[in-house]
Amino acid sequence: MGLLKNLLLAPVMVPAGGLKFVLAEIRDAADRELNDPQVIRREMLELQGRLEAGLITEDEYDSAETELLAHLNAITNERSW
């Protein structure tokens, strides 16, 4: 009965398995992007450039920089385990 069930459900299960794989790949790529120290450092440089160009205020810069540094420290601490 198991073989017959697998054959009958194959048209549904195979695409579902492929979808799980694709979703897992997307999740992993997003995780790498969000937790890459180089990406955060690049964001900090962009932030500094926006401050120097007068696109943001000093307070906005300080707030965003604090968030980015906290995120970078969290990543660094997590990786040191």
C-alpha positions in Angstrom: 0.0 0.0 0.0 2.9 2.4 0.7 4.2 2.1 -2.8 0.8 2.8 -4.3 0.3 5.8 -2.0 3.7 7.2 -3.0 3.0 6.8 -6.7 -0.4 8.5 -6.3 0.9 11.3 -4.3 4.1 11.9 -6.3 2.6 14.7 -8.5 1.8 16.6 -5.3 4.8 15.7 -3.1 7.6 16.2 -5.6 6.7 19.9 -6.3 6.2 20.4 -2.6 9.7 19.0 -1.9 11.1 21.3 -4.5 9.3 24.3 -3.0 10.7 23.4 0.4 14.2 23.4 -1.1 13.7 26.7 -2.8 12.3 28.3 0.4 15.2 26.9 2.4 17.7 28.4 -0.1 16.0 31.8 0.1 16.0 31.7 3.9 19.7 30.8 3.9 20.6 33.6 1.4 18.7 36.1 3.5 20.4 35.0 6.7 23.8 35.3 5.1 22.9 38.8 3.8 21.6 40.0 7.1 24.4 38.5 9.2 27.4 39.4 7.0 29.7 41.8 8.8 30.9 43.2 5.5 27.3 44.2 4.6 26.9 46.0 7.9 30.2 47.8 7.4 29.1 48.9 3.9 25.8 50.2 5.4 27.8 52.2 7.9 29.9 53.8 5.1 26.7 54.6 3.2 25.2 56.1 6.3 28.3 58.3 6.8 28.1 59.4 3.2 24.4 60.4 3.7 25.4 62.4 6.8 28.2 64.2 4.9 25.9 64.9 2.0 23.4 66.5 4.4 20.7 63.9 3.6 20.3 63.0 7.3 20.7 64.8 10.6 23.4 64.0 13.2 20.7 62.5 15.4 19.4 60.3 12.7 23.0 59.2 12.0 23.7 58.5 15.7 20.5 56.4 16.0 21.2 54.4 12.9 24.9 53.9 13.7 23.9 52.6 17.2 21.6 50.1 15.6 24.2 48.9 13.1 27.0 48.7 15.7 24.7 46.7 18.0 23.9 44.3 15.1 27.6 44.0 14.2 28.5 43.3 17.9 25.7 40.6 18.1 27.0 38.9 15.0 30.6 39.0 16.2 29.7 37.6 19.6 27.5 34.9 18.0 30.4 33.8 15.8 32.9 33.7 18.6 31.0 30.9 20.3 
